[in-house]
Amino acid sequence: MSLLPPADATPDVPLAERLRPRTLDAVIGQAQLLGPGKPLRTAFESGHLHSMILWGPPGVGKTTLARLMADAFEAQFITISAVLGGVKDIREAVERAQVARAGGRGTVVFVDEVHRFNKAQQDAFLPHVESGLFTFIGATTENPSFEVNSALLSRASVHVLQPLSDDDLRVVLTRGSETLGAPPLSEAAVQRLIGFADGDARRLLNTLETVARSAGAASLIDEAMLERALGEQLRRYDKGGEQFYDTISALHKSVRGSDPDAALYWFARMLDGGVDPRYAARRIVRMASEDIGLADPRALRLALDASETYERLGSPEGELALAEAVVYLAVAPKSNAVYKAYGEVRAFIAQEGTQPVPMHLRNAPTKLMKGLGYGQGYRYAHDEEGAFAAGEHYGPTDKPLPHFYRPQPRGLELRIAEKLAELRRLNDEATAARRTTGEG
């Protein structure tokens, strides 16, 4: 999608506001909501405006979409900031909506950062949303499941907005440069600015405006000029560049190497440099499953709990839970046995091809399937001694499968290895006994 001419070309107005789209087709990104047949596109085209919550990171178009909806339906647009507002602002919005309704006009009440309203303040919207006095649109950067009360959630659709892609940001950057009349940017500077923006169009345009003001009569804006204009803010963390991935690698390897101090250092470096803590949380969960595994199954649950805690608390409070997970993973016993086993079994399947499920392992929910032999000969483990059907075969063929999973002699996997060894001994004895009696 392309941007239409800016709504306000006054130089004193911030660039991000000057470039705010005035029509739906001018919006960049969010194809999952605005593409043909998608929810918000359908709402615009059908003429049916519904109450909703727009959930997404900063600078991805939440306010813009709310304004466009009000314009498309010729509705009064009332903005309330949950950071600064309260019940008094809600009451005034209700009064204005009643006046507009008397004049035959609808109203859109847009609540920015709706998650910052408490339950009582959120409840104040309910009767008016229910009666249709106005259309409620809330914007939030936090998970509405945690931050918006269930009564309001039940009356509003939740639409998830995504960070703008690098290609989207490149379009925004081009249009911003043209509007400012700024010197051209080197390709390295473009990539650096896009990485710094991290999917946030407003951040990109604000940064571009700062750099353009300092460019003076320069014929080209390069990386050196960016660093001079933005200083420490840009230098600390090169999002999307080599330093970004090097720092992640250092964190992962410190955890794997059981060094909690180094792991905590690199984690703090990532956050200090501007990485999205949600990205760090995803990497922490990956470390728990890849490098700790069943040596300490609690590690994965703790990593997930830390991620959920961050979603509930946000920054900076939620970052402590992520730091706790980093330290725990670093000191936990290590095993990549499941990680390796999963890779080996995928390679095995690719090599061996698709094998049919043996008849005794198939489900037999109908009389016909039972008559065809489905499930015949299956031994129900719970009816066997020790709840283990010694000698039973569960692979796709009579040929035993390789031992993909090989527990490491650390943590809980020590006991798992002992258990597997005992089960395999029982299997071997049962198989030998069948051969002796001529059953195998």
C-alpha positions in Angstrom: 0.0 0.0 0.0 1.2 3.6 -0.6 0.8 6.7 1.5 -1.4 9.4 0.2 -0.3 13.1 0.5 -0.1 14.0 4.2 -3.1 15.4 5.9 -1.2 18.4 7.4 2.0 19.7 5.7 2.7 22.3 8.4 6.4 22.0 9.3 5.7 22.6 13.0 3.5 19.4 13.1 5.5 16.3 13.9 6.4 14.3 10.8 4.5 11.2 12.1 1.3 13.2 12.4 1.8 14.8 9.0 2.1 11.4 7.4 -0.9 9.9 9.3 -3.0 8.2 6.6 -6.4 9.8 5.7 -7.9 6.7 4.0 -7.9 3.0 4.6 -5.9 2.4 1.4 -3.2 4.7 2.6 -2.5 2.5 5.7 0.8 0.5 5.4 0.8 -3.0 6.9 -1.8 -4.9 8.8 -2.9 -6.9 5.8 -4.2 -9.6 8.2 -6.9 -7.1 9.2 -7.2 -4.8 6.2 -6.7 -7.2 3.2 -9.6 -8.3 1.0 -12.1 -10.2 3.1 -10.3 -9.5 6.3 -12.2 -8.4 9.5 -11.6 -4.6 9.5 -11.8 -4.3 5.7 -15.2 -6.1 5.9 -16.4 -3.8 8.6 -15.5 -0.7 6.6 -17.1 -2.1 3.4 -20.3 -3.5 5.1 -21.0 -0.3 6.9 -21.1 -2.1 10.2 -18.9 -0.5 12.9 -18.5 -2.7 16.0 -16.8 -2.1 19.4 -13.3 -3.5 19.5 -10.0 -3.6 21.2 -6.9 -3.0 19.0 -3.9 -4.9 20.6 -0.5 -4.3 19.3 2.9 -2.6 19.9 3.4 1.1 19.6 3.5 2.8 16.3 1.6 0.3 14.2 -1.6 2.2 13.5 -4.1 1.7 16.4 -5.0 5.4 16.7 -5.0 5.8 12.9 -7.5 3.0 12.4 -9.8 4.3 15.0 -9.8 7.8 13.4 -10.4 6.3 10.0 -13.4 4.3 11.3 -14.9 7.4 12.7 -14.4 9.3 9.4 -15.7 6.4 7.3 -18.9 6.4 9.3 -19.1 10.2 9.7 -19.1 9.7 13.4 -18.0 12.1 16.2 -14.5 11.0 17.4 -13.8 11.4 21.1 -10.4 10.5 22.4 -9.7 9.6 26.1 -6.2 8.9 27.4 -6.4 6.3 30.1 -3.0 7.6 31.4 -4.5 11.1 32.1 -8.2 10.6 32.1 -10.8 9.2 34.5 -14.5 8.7 35.2 -15.1 12.5 34.6 -13.8 12.1 31.0 -16.0 9.1 30.5 -19.0 11.0 31.8 -18.3 13.9 29.4 -17.9 11.5 26.5 -21.3 10.1 27.3 -22.9 13.5 27.3 -21.4 14.4 24.0 -22.5 11.1 22.5 -26.1 11.8 23.7 -26.0 15.2 22.0 -24.6 13.6 18.8 -27.3 10.9 18.8 -30.0 13.5 19.2 -28.7 15.1 16.1 -28.7 11.8 14.2 -24.9 11.3 14.4 -23.0 8.4 15.8 -20.0 8.5 18.1 -16.7 6.6 18.4 -15.1 6.8 21.8 -11.4 5.9 21.5 -9.6 5.0 24.7 -5.8 5.0 24.3 -3.9 2.7 26.7 -7.2 1.2 27.9 -5.3 -1.3 30.1 -4.4 1.6 32.4 -8.0 2.1 33.5 -9.0 0.2 36.6 -12.0 -2.2 36.7 -14.4 0.5 37.9 -13.4 2.8 35.1 -13.7 0.1 32.5 -17.1 -0.9 33.9 -18.3 2.7 33.3 -18.4 2.0 29.6 -20.5 -1.1 29.7 -24.1 0.2 29.8 -23.4 2.7 26.9 -21.6 0.1 24.8 -24.5 -2.3 25.5 -27.1 0.3 24.5 -25.2 1.3 21.4 -24.9 5.0 22.5 -21.4 4.9 21.1 -18.9 2.5 19.5 -16.1 1.8 21.9 -12.5 1.3 20.5 -9.8 0.6 23.0 -6.1 0.5 22.2 -3.6 -1.4 24.2 0.0 -2.6 24.1 -0.7 -5.2 26.8 -2.5 -8.6 26.5 -6.2 -7.7 26.9 -6.9 -11.1 28.5 -5.0 -9.9 31.6 -5.6 -6.1 31.5 -9.2 -5.7 30.3 -12.1 -7.0 32.4 -14.1 -9.9 31.0 -17.4 -7.9 30.8 -15.9 -5.4 28.5 -14.0 -8.0 26.5 -17.3 -9.9 25.9 -18.8 -6.8 24.2 -15.8 -6.0 22.0 -13.9 -7.9 19.3 -10.1 -8.1 19.8 -8.0 -7.4 16.7 -4.2 -8.0 16.9 -1.9 -5.6 15.1 1.6 -6.7 14.1 4.8 -4.7 14.0 5.5 -3.3 10.6 7.8 -5.3 8.4 11.1 -4.1 7.2 9.5 -3.6 3.7 6.7 -1.6 5.3 9.1 0.6 7.2 11.2 1.2 4.1 8.1 2.7 2.4 7.4 4.9 5.4 11.0 6.0 5.5 11.0 6.9 1.8 7.8 9.0 2.2 9.2 10.7 5.3 12.4 11.6 3.5 10.5 13.1 0.6 8.2 15.1 2.9 11.2 16.5 4.8 13.2 17.2 1.7 16.1 15.4 3.6 19.3 14.3 1.9 19.3 10.8 0.6 20.2 8.0 3.1 22.9 5.4 2.4 21.6 1.8 2.3 23.5 1.1 5.5 21.8 4.0 7.2 18.4 2.9 5.9 19.0 -0.6 7.4 20.2 0.9 10.7 17.1 3.1 11.0 14.7 0.3 10.2 16.4 -2.0 12.7 16.3 0.8 15.3 12.6 1.4 14.7 11.8 -2.3 15.5 8.5 -2.3 13.6 7.3 1.1 15.0 6.5 3.6 12.3 6.2 6.6 14.7 9.6 5.8 16.2 11.1 5.6 12.7 9.7 9.0 11.6 10.6 10.8 14.8 14.1 9.5 14.5 14.3 10.5 10.8 13.1 14.0 11.7 15.9 14.3 14.4 18.5 13.1 12.0 17.3 15.3 9.1 17.5 18.4 11.3 21.1 17.7 12.1 22.1 16.9 8.5 22.3 20.6 7.5 23.8 20.9 4.0 25.1 17.3 3.9 24.6 15.6 0.5 24.1 12.1 2.1 23.0 10.7 5.5 25.3 7.8 6.4 25.8 5.7 9.5 28.3 8.0 11.0 25.9 10.9 10.8 23.2 8.7 12.5 25.5 8.0 15.4 26.4 11.6 15.8 22.7 12.7 15.8 21.4 9.9 18.0 24.5 9.1 20.1 24.2 6.4 22.7 20.6 5.8 21.9 21.5 4.3 18.5 25.0 3.0 19.4 24.1 0.7 22.3 22.0 -1.8 20.4 22.1 -2.6 16.7 18.7 -4.2 16.3 18.8 -6.6 13.4 22.5 -6.2 12.9 25.5 -8.3 13.9 25.7 -7.0 17.4 22.1 -7.9 18.0 22.6 -11.6 17.0 26.0 -11.7 18.8 24.5 -10.6 22.0 21.7 -13.2 21.8 24.4 -15.8 21.0 26.4 -14.8 24.1 23.3 -15.1 26.3 22.4 -18.5 25.0 25.9 -19.8 25.3 26.3 -18.4 28.8 23.1 -20.3 29.9 24.3 -23.5 28.1 27.7 -23.1 29.8 26.1 -22.8 33.3 27.4 -19.3 34.0 24.6 -17.3 35.7 26.6 -14.1 36.0 27.5 -13.9 32.3 23.9 -14.9 31.4 22.5 -12.2 33.5 25.0 -9.7 32.1 24.1 -10.4 28.5 20.4 -10.4 29.3 20.7 -7.0 30.9 22.7 -5.8 27.9 19.9 -6.8 25.6 17.2 -5.0 27.5 19.4 -1.9 28.0 20.0 -1.7 24.3 16.3 -1.7 23.5 15.4 -5.3 22.6 11.7 -6.2 23.0 11.5 -8.2 26.2 9.0 -10.5 24.6 11.6 -11.5 22.1 14.0 -12.3 25.0 11.2 -14.3 26.6 10.8 -16.4 23.5 14.5 -17.1 23.4 14.5 -18.1 27.1 11.7 -20.6 26.5 13.7 -22.0 23.6 16.8 -22.4 25.8 14.7 -24.3 28.4 13.6 -26.9 25.9 16.8 -27.1 23.9 19.5 -27.1 26.6 17.9 -28.2 29.8 15.1 -30.5 28.6 14.2 -33.4 30.8 17.3 -33.0 33.0 15.0 -30.5 34.8 11.5 -30.3 33.4 10.7 -27.4 35.8 12.9 -25.1 33.7 10.4 -25.0 30.8 7.5 -24.2 33.1 9.5 -21.5 34.9 10.4 -20.0 31.6 6.8 -20.0 30.4 5.7 -18.5 33.8 8.3 -15.7 33.4 7.0 -14.9 29.9 3.4 -14.8 31.2 4.4 -12.7 34.1 6.0 -10.2 31.8 2.8 -10.1 29.7 0.9 -9.2 32.8 3.3 -6.7 34.4 5.1 -5.2 31.4 8.3 -3.2 31.9 10.2 -2.8 34.1 8.5 -5.0 36.7 8.1 -8.0 34.5 11.7 -8.0 33.5 12.7 -9.3 36.9 10.8 -12.5 36.2 12.7 -13.0 33.0 16.0 -12.4 34.8 14.9 -15.1 37.3 14.3 -17.5 34.5 17.7 -16.7 33.0 19.5 -17.5 36.3 17.6 -20.7 36.9 18.3 -22.0 33.4 22.0 -21.2 33.8 22.3 -23.2 37.0 20.0 -26.1 36.0 21.4 -29.4 34.9 21.9 -29.5 31.1 20.6 -32.0 28.5 20.1 -31.7 24.8 18.9 -35.3 24.6 15.3 -34.5 23.5 16.6 -31.8 21.1 18.9 -34.3 19.4 16.3 -37.1 19.5 13.7 -34.9 17.7 16.2 -34.0 15.0 17.2 -37.6 14.5 13.6 -38.9 14.3 12.7 -36.2 11.7 15.7 -37.3 9.6 14.7 -41.0 10.1 11.2 -40.3 8.9 12.5 -38.4 5.9 14.7 -41.3 4.9 12.3 -44.2 5.6 9.2 -42.6 4.2 5.6 -43.0 5.5 4.9 -46.4 7.2 1.4 -47.6 7.9 0.3 -47.9 11.5 0.3 -51.6 12.6 -3.1 -53.1 12.9 -2.9 -53.8 16.7 -2.1 -50.0 17.3 -5.1 -48.7 15.3 -8.2 -47.4 16.8 -11.4 -49.4 16.3 -14.4 -47.2 17.1 -16.8 -49.1 14.7 -17.9 -52.8 14.3 -16.6 -52.8 10.7 -13.2 -51.6 11.8 -13.1 -54.3 14.5 -14.1 -56.9 12.0 -11.2 -55.8 9.8 -8.8 -56.4 12.6 -8.2 -52.9 13.8 -6.9 -53.0 17.4 -6.7 -56.8 17.4 -4.0 -58.2 19.7 -3.3 -54.9 21.5 -2.3 -55.3 25.1 -3.7 -52.6 27.5 -0.7 -51.6 29.6 -2.8 -50.8 32.7 -3.9 -54.4 32.9 -0.3 -55.7 32.9 2.0 -56.1 35.8 3.6 -52.8 36.7 1.4 -51.2 34.0 3.9 -52.3 31.4 3.2 -54.7 28.6 6.6 -56.3 28.3 7.5 -57.4 24.8 4.8 -55.3 23.2 5.9 -53.5 20.0 4.9 -50.0 19.1 7.0 -49.1 16.1 5.7 -49.0 12.5 7.3 -52.3 11.5 8.6 -55.4 13.3 12.1 -54.0 13.1 13.0 -52.2 16.4 13.3 -48.4 16.1 16.7 -46.8 16.9 17.1 -45.4 20.4 16.5 -41.8 19.4 16.3 -40.6 23.0 19.4 -41.1 24.9 19.2 -39.5 28.4 22.2 -37.7 29.7 23.7 -38.6 33.1 22.6 -35.4 34.7 19.6 -34.2 36.8 16.3 -36.1 36.4 17.6 -37.8 33.3 19.8 -40.0 35.5 16.6 -41.6 36.9 14.9 -41.6 33.4 17.9 -43.6 32.1 17.6 -46.1 34.9 13.9 -46.5 34.2 14.4 -47.0 30.5 17.2 -49.6 31.1 14.8 -51.6 33.3 12.0 -51.4 30.8 14.3 -52.5 28.0 15.5 -55.4 30.1 11.9 -56.6 30.6 11.3 -56.2 26.9 14.3 -58.3 26.1 13.3 -61.0 28.5 9.8 -61.2 27.1 11.0 -61.3 23.5 13.5 -64.1 24.4 10.7 -66.1 26.2 8.5 -65.9 23.1 11.2 -67.2 20.9 11.8 -70.1 23.3 8.2 -71.1 23.2 7.9 -70.5 19.4 5.5 -67.6 19.7 7.9 -64.9 18.3 
